[in-house]
């Protein structure tokens, strides 16, 4: 697998604004996060690296997006996800597999996001139970 960005110069960045130059492929924004818990950490790092650290050590693997010839190089992360997302959705709608995420999962995620906002606002940890409600 190749990384399309290896073939294009980086996009110029000035302050908070990206300036697209003719013939330059912009780098799509990546979500970077580090989550720490009492049993270890999970990090989504630059260039599609996933690192999981537990008492057994750190395990790291790179998960670059699949390159398809029809994608816009500046948005290949999003465009390449369309294939697997739609394939999975189709299989779930046909009853061939269980849906990867459900409405219930999405409500738990929303509770987690709001708890993160509360934590940032208060400066304190917010504990959630397995259902995503404040403990």
Secondary structure by P-SEA (a helix, b strand, c coil): ccccccccccccccccbbbbcccbbbbcbbbbbccccccccccccccbbbbbbccccbbbbbbccccccccccccaaaaaaaaaaaaaaaaaaaccccccccaaaaaaaaaaaaaaaaaaaacbbbbbccccccc
